[in-house]
């Protein structure tokens, strides 16, 4: 297996914090996402490598194994167990056992390939096959982490999504009401298991884009609506946009700038609670008239002095 430097793929050094890794992944994922690079095989390859790197380095335990064992990190624990077993056999027999090894046999940063090849089905196999055996060890496949970008409107609607993970198409139904950063697990949709073991799981994190018209706060939405001075003073009817269309709203006379009104049940759908919605809070932004005529200015002067 060729060594892949996951830190280099993410563009961070080995001392990067978990937050640094998360930021680097999100930045590159948006740049290399297949939706933004249609028919670009090189971008697709880099996107797969990026996901692979994030799967490992975003998990603290997996990262520690990768730092120690490199590309063999998934079987690092088996190496430790095998090492301990051989040491016990060595001690029980009071001497050297079949060319036994200890942790000192591998210098820091050296290659574990020969050991892993013999233990997990390579051409060698003396020790691996006799003590644990590639035929007897079944290991769960690696979990896969993926991110799915949604608009606020998409997140408010139950809808299907199809995407590709490791060359395999996965179709899911996204329930209305998912929130930014929410993660779901699809059991068995990760990488294949080793030696007949179960597949890993797929973890999907939702990234919901900032909407130019609505701010989401829990299940409520906030929006601003401009009204002219005359409507604010005299009152009137206006149309207000919601996520699923527009509604009529009556403005009370003498409404002050910055006044907020609530439209009950016009907010965001509550996750997995059919028929339940938050509220929409509408804040009025009163716009003053410009380019007044002399007559209009005279009328304002009369109002001022009345």
Secondary structure, DSSP 8 states (H G I E B T S, - for coil): -----HHHHHT--TT--HHHHHHHHHHHHHHH-GGGSTT-HHHHHHHHHHHHHHHHHTSHHHHHHHHHHGGGGGGHHHHHHHHHHHHHHHHHTTS--SS---GGGS-TT---HHHHHHHTT-S--HHHHHHT-TTT--B----EEEEEEE-HHHHTS-EEEEEEETTEEEEEEE-TT--TT-EEEETT-SS--BTT-----EEEEEEE---SS-EEETTEEEEEEEEEHHHHHH-EEEEEEETTEEEEEEE-TT--TT-EEEETT-S-B-TT-TT-B--EEEEEEEE---S--HHHHHHHHHHHH-
